[in-house]
C-alpha cells in the first residue's frame, strides 16, 4: 500500500508558499507601487501592484468574504487529500499547489488587506492581469486537477 507521500508533498507546498512570500517581500521592500522593471521588453515585466479583490479585480475590498472562502476551501482540500488522494501523486500535487496558492494570498490579505502582485505579461496584444507566485500555483493546481479528473480519471490509486 502506498503512503500519502505527506513529507515530500508538505515540502513542495512549503517551498511554493515560501517562494511566494519571499518574492512578494522583495517587491514590497525594493519597488515602489506602480513601478515596472522590464525583463523581456514589454512582454514580461515586474510591476509592483496591489489587489484588494480576486482575479481580474473582482470582489474588491471584500476581505471577510476572502477569509471565509479561503478557510472553507483549504478545509475541503485537506479532506479531499486525506479521503481521495491516497496513492494518487497527480491529485496530491494538485491539492498541495491549490493549498499553497490559497494560503499565500491569504497571508497577504491578513497582513496587508490586499494581495501583492508583480508578474506582468503581455500576450501578443492582450495585457494579462498582473499576478504572483500564489496565483500561478492556483492555476497549475487547477490544471493538474482537471487533467486528473478528465483525462486520467483513475490516478495511480491502490486502496
C-alpha positions in Angstrom: 0.0 0.0 0.0 1.4 3.4 -1.0 1.7 6.2 1.6 0.3 9.6 1.4 3.7 11.0 0.4 2.9 13.6 3.1 6.5 14.7 3.8 7.5 15.3 0.2 4.2 17.0 -0.6 4.5 19.1 2.6 8.0 20.2 1.4 6.6 21.1 -2.1 3.8 23.1 -0.5 6.2 24.9 1.9 8.6 25.7 -1.0 5.8 27.2 -3.1 4.5 29.2 -0.1 8.0 30.3 0.8 8.8 31.4 -2.8 5.5 33.3 -3.0 6.1 35.1 0.3 9.8 35.8 -0.5 9.1 37.3 -3.9 6.3 39.4 -2.5 8.6 40.6 0.2 11.2 41.6 -2.4 8.6 43.5 -4.4 7.3 45.4 -1.3 10.8 46.1 0.0 12.5 47.2 -3.2 9.9 48.5 -5.6 7.5 51.5 -5.4 3.9 50.6 -6.1 3.3 51.0 -9.8 7.0 50.7 -10.7 7.8 48.4 -13.6 11.1 46.7 -14.4 11.3 45.2 -18.0 12.6 41.6 -18.1 11.7 40.7 -21.7 10.8 44.1 -23.1 7.1 44.9 -22.9 6.2 41.2 -22.9 7.4 40.4 -19.4 7.8 43.0 -16.6 8.0 43.0 -12.9 5.3 45.5 -11.9 4.6 46.3 -8.3 0.8 46.1 -8.0 -1.7 45.6 -5.1 -5.1 44.0 -5.5 -7.8 44.1 -2.8 -10.0 41.7 -4.8 -9.7 38.5 -6.7 -8.7 37.6 -10.2 -9.2 40.5 -12.7 -10.1 42.8 -9.8 -13.4 41.1 -8.9 -14.9 41.5 -5.4 -12.8 44.5 -4.4 -12.4 45.1 -0.7 -14.4 42.0 0.4 -11.8 40.8 2.9 -14.2 38.9 5.2 -15.5 37.0 2.1 -12.0 36.0 1.2 -11.1 34.9 4.7 -14.2 32.7 4.9 -13.8 31.3 1.4 -10.1 30.5 1.9 -10.7 28.7 5.2 -13.5 26.7 3.7 -11.6 25.8 0.5 -8.4 24.8 2.5 -10.6 22.6 4.8 -12.2 20.9 1.8 -8.8 20.4 0.1 -7.4 18.8 3.3 -10.5 16.5 3.4 -10.1 15.5 -0.3 -6.4 15.0 0.2 -7.0 12.6 3.1 -10.0 10.8 1.6 -9.4 10.7 -2.1 -5.7 11.4 -2.9 -4.1 8.4 -1.2 -1.7 6.9 -3.7 -2.5 9.4 -6.4 0.5 11.6 -7.0 -1.1 13.9 -9.5 -4.1 14.6 -7.3 -1.9 15.1 -4.3 0.3 17.6 -6.2 -2.7 19.5 -7.5 -4.2 19.8 -3.9 -0.8 20.9 -2.4 -0.5 23.6 -5.1 -4.0 24.8 -4.5 -3.4 24.9 -0.8 -0.1 26.7 -1.1 -1.6 29.3 -3.5 -4.6 29.8 -1.4 -2.5 30.3 1.8 0.0 32.6 0.0 -2.7 35.1 -0.9 -4.5 34.5 2.4 -1.3 35.6 4.3 -1.2 38.8 2.2 -4.9 39.6 2.9 -4.3 39.1 6.6 -1.1 41.2 6.7 -2.0 43.9 4.2 -5.7 43.6 3.4 -4.6 43.3 -0.2 -2.6 40.9 -2.4 0.9 41.8 -3.7 1.1 41.1 -7.5 4.1 41.6 -9.7 4.3 39.3 -12.7 3.1 41.5 -15.7 2.7 39.6 -19.0 1.7 40.9 -22.4 0.4 38.0 -24.6 0.6 39.4 -28.2 -1.9 42.3 -27.7 -3.6 41.2 -24.5 -2.2 42.7 -21.3 -2.8 39.8 -18.9 -3.8 40.9 -15.3 -0.8 41.2 -13.1 -0.3 38.1 -10.9 2.0 36.4 -8.4 3.5 33.0 -7.5 0.5 32.0 -5.4 -1.8 32.7 -8.4 0.5 30.6 -10.6 0.3 27.7 -8.1 -3.5 28.0 -8.1 -3.7 27.9 -11.9 -1.3 25.0 -12.2 -3.1 23.2 -9.4 -6.5 23.6 -11.1 -5.0 22.4 -14.4 -3.5 19.3 -12.8 -6.8 18.5 -11.0 -8.7 18.8 -14.3 -6.1 16.6 -16.0 -6.6 14.0 -13.2 -10.4 14.1 -13.3 -11.0 14.3 -17.0 -8.1 12.5 -18.6 -6.5 10.0 -16.3 -9.6 9.5 -14.2 -8.2 6.7 -12.1 -4.9 8.1 -10.9 -2.5 5.5 -9.5 -4.6 4.6 -6.5 -4.3 1.2 -4.9 -6.6 1.4 -1.9 
